[in-house]
Amino acid sequence: MNVAHNLESAAFHFPEKVAVIEGDRKVSFAEFDRDANRIAAAMVGAGAQPGDHIALCAPNSYQWLVFYFGALKVGSVAVTFSHSMMQDELLKVLEDCKPKIMLVADEKMDDLKKCRIQSYPELIVSDSGDIPYARFVEKGTSGFPTVQRHRHDTAAILYTGGTTGTSKGAMLSHENLQTSLFNVARNERSTEHDRALCFLPLNHVFAQVHIMHSTVLSGGGLVIQGSFDLERVLEAIDRHQATKFYAVPTVYIRLLEVPNLREKIRSIRYCFSAAASMATEVVREWKTQTGLNIYEAYGMTESASMVTYNHYYRHVIGSVGTPANLVEVEIRDFEGNVLQQGEKGEICICGPNITKGYLNNPEETKSAFWGDWFRSGDIGVIDEDGYLYIVDRLKDMIITGGENVYSREIEEILYGRPEIMECAVVGLPDREYGERVTAFIVPQKYQQIEPAALKTYLKSRLAGFKIPKEYVTVDELPKSNAGKVLKREIKKLYI
């Protein structure tokens, strides 16, 4: 097994079809596959072997895609992490994964030179590195035979954490990836006629597996952008007639402010949100303005993306759906006992999509599992129809005066207020209560936040201990590259 065969299959069945669009450039599947072969041959010429780590630390680009699939074709392991990492973060990752070859963004070269350790990486591919990308491609040939690997061999390592904690390299096997990307393509009814817009970072599991891998499998086209820019996104949807739109909640909130939104995204048939929980009020407003559902799933880096999916045929607003094919989900208490339907507890997952563990980190790996069951760290509940609902992150649970408070419950209600654009509820240290429930709010344009009015609004909907004691107005909330609100960073700023 080798997930790179999906690219070869698409090139065999749809050789002339557009596979990647980047700016004004359009690349066919046949060209994409040939370029990946050249990179693979060049990597072997540079000494790369099956199992070696090939690192990618660069923004979204066609080069990134070719380098990634080239590494897979060799049988090497594609190690991906954010190009926005600071020098100390980068050093820790390099010490952990020890890549043989590395694709680096030019702007990261100064940081890389300062933290280059021992002989890792042995070769840097970058215009200002050991060898320019264009010259590296020329060293290879287009007829490289993809190396077969065992289904349990590691295909990719994705680093989690960074600005949200200590980075850990989740090892995903060829089977892990193939399971999830197939589940995505099947559940989303993906076909060769689709064009998916991807401006989310490819080092993240959402873009890498859910968007990129599943699009290649289905023979669809991938419209690549380096980052989110509202005008460029709308222009790309219209110019390239994109049919699938993937984003995080923040992006959907911003788009809802765009005049004549329905007309500007008329080619879109399917919308999906991930990386953070979507407020039901935003989903309803999107449906009203565009006529489209915002579909959601539940997943994480360690599950190679999809765990559950909220269906085409019975889409339930507020839920993240039912388990995907071959994936099992249980709700357990904090001692590992399985809970009954309707009871809140930790979401635990078992299936061929689950990581084998964290690179060089047996202690973290051991603590993440109960036997074969992966502990997600999320609090959830399953209803009588088998639909999963995310209550909160275990680490985001606030304990105030001995009571457990789930921040998402409060955030959902706050999103019902017209003056609120975004919000995040966290627990700040409190001498009397242990933690003080605090709401950080980004107001809508020209709107003011009145704490007294919000307290009155919440009193009729929540128990008294859940109502925030403070309401802090901010211009923006700190977020990761994948669009997750970084509650730990909020706490750092105000503690």
N, C-alpha and C positions, 0 to 999 in steps of 0.2 A: 504494500500500500504506500502511496505517496500522494498527498493532496495536490501536488503540482500536476498530476494527471488531469485534473479538472480543466486547467488551461489548455493542455494538449487536446483534450476532447472538444473544447469549444473551438479551437483552431481547426480541427478536423471537420466539424460539422458546419461551422460558420466562418470560413477562412477570410472572406472579404467583408464581413460585417464589422461595424465600428465597435471596438472593445473599450477604448479609452479616448476621452476628449479632455484636452488640457489647453485652455486658451483657444487659439485658432488652430491648434494641431489636432488631427484625428488619426488614430492608430487602429488598424484592423487586428483581429485576433491572430492572423497569420504572422503579422509583423511583431506583435507583442510576444508571441511564442518564440519566434526566431531571436529576438533581442534577449529574452530570458535565457535561451540556450547559449548565446554568446557570452553573457555574464557568467553562466555556470562554467563554461569551458575556461574562461579567464580565471575564475576562482580556483579551479583545479590546477591550472598552470602556475598559480601563485602558491600552491601547496595545500589548498583546502581539501578536506576529506570528510566522508560521512561522520556525523556526530560533532564536527567542529562547530564552534559558535561564530556566526556571522552577524555583526551588530549593525543596526540602522538607527542613526540619530540625526534625523533630517525631517523637514516639513513635507507635507503631501506633495507628490509629484509623480510623473510617469517614471522617472528614474527610480524612485522609491519602489514602485510596483515591480519593475524589472529586476532590481537587486534582490527583492524579497523572494520572488519566484525562482530566480537564479539560485539562491541559497538552498531552497527546497529541492530543486532538481539535482543538486549535488548530493543531497542526503544530509546536508548540514542543518544546523538549527538556526532559524532566524530569530535573533534577539532584538526586540524592539522597545525603545523607551523614548520619552519626550525630548525634543531638541531644545526645550525651554528649561531643562535642568540646569541648576547652578553648578559651579565648579566642584563643590564638595559632594553634591549629590552624584554628579557624573563620576567622580573618583570612586565612590563606594560601589556603584554599579559595575564599573570596569574591573575593580578588584574581585567582584563576585563572579562575573561571567567570563572574564578573560577571553575576549574575542580574538580570533585569528585575523579577520579582515573586518573593516568597519567603513560604512558609508556615513559621511559627516557633512552637515551643512557648513558652508564656508564661515559663517559667523560664529561657529562653535570651535574653530580651529585653535584660537588662542587658549581657550579653557582646556582643550584636549591636550595641547602641547605641555601645559603646566602640570597636568595630572597623568600624563602617560607613564605607566608603571611597568617596571621590568621590561618585557618585550611585547606587552599587550597594548593596543593591537599591533600585530606584525606589519600590517599594511593598511594605510588609510587612503580611501578613495574620496577625493574632493578636489575641486579646482585649485585649492591652495594646500592640498595634502601631498602624500607621496606620489600619487598619480591621478591625473584628471579622469573623470568618469568617461568621457568620450574616448580617450586613449585606452582605457581599461576594456571597454566594449570591443574595440578593434582587435584586442589580443585573442578573442574567442572566435569559435566557429559556430555556425547556425544549426549543426546537426548533432547536438549533444544528446545522448540517451539518458533519460531520467533514471536515477538510481532508486531501486526498490528498497523500501524500509519495512520493518515490522510495524504493525498497527499500533503497538504500544511504545514505539520509539518516539522521542520528543521531536516535534516538528517546529515549534515556536516557543519562545519564552517571552512573556509579557510582564513588564514590571508594574506592580501596583504600589500605591502609596505615594512616595515623594513628598509633596507639600502637605499630604494628609497624614503622614507618619513615615516610618522606616520602610523603604522600598523593599519589596520581595518579588523574586522572579518566579511567577507561576509557570510551571512546565506543562505545556499542552501537547498531547500526542497527535499523530496523524488521525487516529480514531476519534479523539476528542473533537478536533476541528471538523472532520467529515460528518460526524453526527450532527453537530450544531448547524453547520452551513446548509446541510440537507433539510433539516427541520425548518430553518428560516425560509428557504426557497419554496418548500412545499406549502407552508402555512400562509405565505404571502402571495401564493399563486404567481410566482415569478416566471417570466418567459423571455425568449430572445427579443421580444418587441419592447421590453422595458428599457428605460434609461434612468439610472439612479444618480442623484446628485449627492456628492460626498465632499463636505467641507470640514467634517469632524476629523480629528487627528488619527491617522492610520496606525499609530502605535497603540491605540486604545482598542479593546476588544470589540466595542460597538462598531467602529468603522472597519476594523481589520477583518473580523469574521462575519458579523451580521450584514454589513453592507458589501464590502469588497469581495470576500470569498463567495458569498451566496450569488452575487451578480455574475461572477465568472462562471460558476457552476451552471447557471441558467442561460448563459450565452447572451446576457444583456449588456448594455453599454454603461460605462462608468464615467460620469462627468466629475473631474477632479478639480478642487480648489484648495488653496493653501490654508484658508481660514474663513470664518464667517464674516461676510461683508454684505449688508442688506441689499444695496443696489446691485452688486455683482451677482448675488444669488437670484434676485428677481430677473435680471437680464439673462442669466444662464438658463433658467427655467423656460423663458419665452424663446430664446434663440435656439436651444437644443431640444425643445419640446420634451423636457424631463417628465417622466410619468410617476416616479417614486421620490418622495421627499422624506428625508431622515433628519431629525433635529432633537434638541434637548428642550425642556420646558421654557427656558429663558427665550429661546429663539421664537417659539410659537407666540409667546406673550408680546414680543416686539412686532411680529408680523400682524398681529391683530390690530395694531395701530395704523396699518397701511391702508389708505383709501382705495376703494375698488379692488379689494384683495381677491375676490372670487375671479374677476376677469384676468388679473395678473398671473394667477397660477392655474389657469383653465386647463392646461395639459396634464396636470397632476391627477392621478387616479387613486393614489395610495399615500397616506401619511402615517409616520411612525415616530414615536417618542421613546427615548430611553435615557440611561445614565442617572436620572433622578426621577422621583415620583411626580406625576402630573396631577395638578389640582383639578378636580372634577368640574369646577366652574369654568376653567380654561377650555376643557374638552367640549363642554356645551356651547360656549361662545364660538369656538372654531366651527362647530357643526352648523350653527346658525348663520355665520358669515360665509362659509365656503360650501356647505352641503356635504362636507367630507368628515368621516370619523378620524380621530387620532387613535391609531391602534397602539397598544402597549404590550410588552412582554416583561418577563422577569428573568434576569440573568446577571452574571458577573464575570470577571476575568477567569476565575477558577472553574466556571462551568462552560467556558469557551463560548459564551453568549447565552443562548436560549435555554431556559428551564421551563417556563410556562408561556402560553400565548393566549391573548384575548381575541377570540375568533372572528373571522369574517361573518360567519352565519349566526352567531349569537354573541354579539359584542356587548359586554356589560361595563358601562361606565363606572370607573372607580376600582375595577378589578384588574389584575394582571393575567387573568385567564386560568386555564387548566394545564396540567403537565404536557409537555411536548412528547413526541414519540420516543419510547425507550427510556424516558426519564421518570423517576419516582420522587414524590414530595411527601414529607411528613412534618407535622408540627410536634415539637417536643418541649418538655419543660427543661429547666436549667440543670437537671440531673440526668437528662437523656431519656426520660420516660415519654412514650408516645401519648399525646393528648387526643381527646375526642373532638369530633367535628364541632366547630363553633367556639373552641377554646383557643385563647391566644398563647403563643409560645414561639420558640425559635424555629425558623424554617430550615429543614435539613433535606439534603438532596442526595440521590444515588442514581448513577447511570453512566453510560459510556462517554458522556461529555465532560465528566468531572476530572480535574487535574490529578496527576499522580503526586503532586506536592510542590513545595517551594525549593528552588535551587539552593544547595548548600545550607539548608535550614531545617534539619530534622525535627527540632523542637517545635517550631511553628507548624510544620506539617502534622506532627502528632496531635497537637492541640486543636487542629482544624477538623479533625475527624472523630466520629464515634463509630469505630469499625469501618465499614464501607461508606458510611453516611457523612457527607460534608456538612459542617456547621456554617451556615451562611452569615451569622451575626445579625440577621434581620428578624424582626418580630412580625409574625403574620397570623392569619386565621383563614380557615377553609370553610366555605358555606355548604349548605345542603346539596348544592348542585356541583360541588367539586371545584368551584372558582376560588382562587387564592387572592387575598387582599393583604397588602403590605401595611402594617400598622406603624412601624418605625424601625430605625436602625437600633440594634441593641445598645451600641455605644452612645446613641443620641437620646436614649431614655433618660429622663430627668427624675431625680429622687428629691422631692421637696417635702419637708416635714414628715418623712416616712412614707409618703405616697408616691406611686409610680405615675409619671406623666409622659405620655407619648406626644412628642412635638408635632408629628404630622397631623394628628387629630385637630390641634389648634390651628395649624397652618391652613388646613382645608377650609375651616370656617372663616378665617381672616380673608382668604381669597374671594369670599363672597361679597366683600366690601368693594364698592366701585372706586374708592380713592386709593386702593392698594394695587401696585403693579407686581411687586415681589415681596416675599417675607420669609424669615427664618426664625424659628423659636429655639432658644438654647437655654441651658441652665448655667447661671453664673454663681460663683461661690457666695454663700450667705451665712453669716454667723448664727442666725437664729434658725433658718430652715434647712441649712446644708447646701441647698441650691435654690436660686431665685429664678423663677420662670420669667424669661425676658424675650420680647419680640423685637426683632430688627426689621424695619420696614422701608422699602423703596416706594415712594408714592407715585401715583400717576402724574403726568404733567399738569401743572397748575393746581394741584390738589394739596391740601394740608392734612396732616395726621393729628386728630384730636384724641388723646388717650382716654379722656372721660367718655367720649362717645363709643369708643371701641370696647371699653370695659362694660358699659351698659349693654352693648350688643352681645357680648360674650356671656354675660351673666344669665341670659335666658336660654343659653345653649350648652353651657358647660358647668361642671361642678366647680365650686369656689376655688379649690386648691389648684385647679388647672389654669385659671385665668392669669395671664401675665401680670406681674407687678410693675413692670416697666415696659415702655414703648419707645424705642430709639429709631429716629428717622435717619436714614443714610442715603447717600447718592447711588451706591451700588453694593452688592454683596460679593465677597471674594469667591472666585470659582476656579475649579481645575480646568485644564485644557479641554476636558471632555464635557464641561458644563455643569459639573456637580457643585453645589454650594458647599463651601468649605467651612463647616461650623467650628472646627478646631481653630481656624484662622480668625473667625469672629471672636472667639473667646480670648485668643491671644491679644487682640487689639483692645479689649475692654477689661482685661484682668490686670 
